[in-house]
Amino acid sequence: MSDQIPKPKKPRGVARLLDGKCIACGARCQSSCPVNCIEMADTGEPIVATTKCIGCQKCVKICPAVAIEMYFTPEEQQILAALAASSVPVEDDIDPEAAALAQKLAEYRGVWVFVEQTEGEAAKVSWELLGVGAGLAATLGVELCAVVIGEHVESLCHEAFAYGATKAFLLDAPVFKNYRTEAYVEGCCHLIEAHKPEVILMGATGMGRDLAGAIATRVATGLTADCTGLAIDDKRNLMQTRPAFGGNIMATIMCDKFRPQMSTVRPNVMPMPERREGNSGEIIRDPFTVPEDSVLTKVIEIIRDSHGKAGVDITGAEFIISGGRGMMGPENFALLQELADELDGVVGASRSAVDAGWMPGDRQVGQTGKTVRPKIYIACGISGAIQHLVGMQDSDLVIAINRDSAAPIFEVATYGIVGDLFQVVPALTAKIRELKRVDK
């Protein structure tokens, strides 16, 4: 049997700086080099040690000014020309680092949604995440899985199937009855290590933010908080879009070298998927538990905000009437409350109104407050800063009332009223009362 002839290898070349093109961007090329063959001159330009260069092209790809090229000797150019003219298959000299990374990333598959629950009641944001997770899973060609942790919470697995999950990982034990960071982190990390998910989504709630950060730290991966958009690129990376620089721009963040890819999403940002009764799936019951003695935190009592007389959950309201700096003072929010009472709605506020002490913090709508998706959102005396728009721009219908016709709020409003809110709001309230009397 004759020896097999090895395939010719394609020359890799070495990196070389192009004269006059470097913009001294801050040593990006140096930081990307895996073999430390680049040093920076006092002028901010790279000096490439060609004897150490392995031709990985990382510096070429990262350079924003296209100031670095791959240089081939005349002999290497002849080899490249001969290979191009030949029909013999060419074996690329694969970068060992890139190959190892690709192999590592390939071990992770699946989209997971953490089902947040308190006393057996699931948070609505969990079902919203199953809706967006279904699209991500379809793009990646993987399963959509729910992660349910608690005591006597198997019913939530079946509820997750109704919202699109095809598999549910269940940790059911007394130690998981109430949320405690230590126990839940141990449980989640156990599941991650055993099943290696590609994407993990959690609600940007008090529980979700606490748990996601702890898990990401433990498994040494990236986490993007408060995402408003999620998609998949052509390399299976999760494109995570969120407000940045105080909400003035939208940044898309990717975690291309680590898995799982983790994101938290605020309630009411993603649309609620259709509930399909009768959907079924596979429940993976894992016997893993955590010794109670190892958990330092003990839950004595759970006190819900909604138990208080003044407790109002604006995130679930269908009609919201919000006031901003234009309300001029806390006493004037009574006008908005009258309108809200006629519509069976609630009163919200902008950050400026909350910061001024005119309304409590649980009524704040916006990037640093709550995200809402009501049927009708009426903005009274709110200019429409981007931080506020992020929290209400997905409302079905937006009505803006403002004296300033150039206020940014009118750019997202379905209907705009340029006028004095102290005249317009009472007029709206009176008209609605009149219509309701006629209906009776």
Secondary structure as GFF3:
##gff-version 3
##sequence-region A 1 440
A	DSSP	beta_strand	14	17	.	.	.	ID=ss1
A	DSSP	alpha_helix	28	32	.	.	.	ID=ss2
A	DSSP	beta_strand	38	40	.	.	.	ID=ss3
A	DSSP	beta_strand	46	48	.	.	.	ID=ss4
A	DSSP	alpha_helix	58	62	.	.	.	ID=ss5
A	DSSP	beta_strand	68	71	.	.	.	ID=ss6
A	DSSP	alpha_helix	74	85	.	.	.	ID=ss7
A	DSSP	alpha_helix	96	106	.	.	.	ID=ss8
A	DSSP	beta_strand	111	115	.	.	.	ID=ss9
A	DSSP	beta_strand	117	118	.	.	.	ID=ss10
A	DSSP	beta_strand	121	122	.	.	.	ID=ss11
A	DSSP	alpha_helix	124	140	.	.	.	ID=ss12
A	DSSP	beta_strand	144	150	.	.	.	ID=ss13
A	DSSP	alpha_helix	154	162	.	.	.	ID=ss14
A	DSSP	beta_strand	167	172	.	.	.	ID=ss15
A	DSSP	three_ten_helix	174	176	.	.	.	ID=ss16
A	DSSP	alpha_helix	181	195	.	.	.	ID=ss17
A	DSSP	beta_strand	199	203	.	.	.	ID=ss18
A	DSSP	alpha_helix	206	219	.	.	.	ID=ss19
A	DSSP	beta_strand	223	227	.	.	.	ID=ss20
A	DSSP	beta_strand	229	232	.	.	.	ID=ss21
A	DSSP	beta_strand	238	244	.	.	.	ID=ss22
A	DSSP	beta_strand	249	253	.	.	.	ID=ss23
A	DSSP	beta_strand	261	265	.	.	.	ID=ss24
A	DSSP	beta_strand	282	285	.	.	.	ID=ss25
A	DSSP	three_ten_helix	292	294	.	.	.	ID=ss26
A	DSSP	three_ten_helix	305	307	.	.	.	ID=ss27
A	DSSP	three_ten_helix	314	316	.	.	.	ID=ss28
A	DSSP	beta_strand	319	323	.	.	.	ID=ss29
A	DSSP	three_ten_helix	325	327	.	.	.	ID=ss30
A	DSSP	three_ten_helix	330	332	.	.	.	ID=ss31
A	DSSP	alpha_helix	333	343	.	.	.	ID=ss32
A	DSSP	beta_strand	346	349	.	.	.	ID=ss33
A	DSSP	alpha_helix	351	355	.	.	.	ID=ss34
A	DSSP	three_ten_helix	361	363	.	.	.	ID=ss35
A	DSSP	beta_strand	376	380	.	.	.	ID=ss36
A	DSSP	alpha_helix	386	392	.	.	.	ID=ss37
A	DSSP	beta_strand	397	402	.	.	.	ID=ss38
A	DSSP	three_ten_helix	408	411	.	.	.	ID=ss39
A	DSSP	beta_strand	415	418	.	.	.	ID=ss40
A	DSSP	alpha_helix	421	439	.	.	.	ID=ss41
###
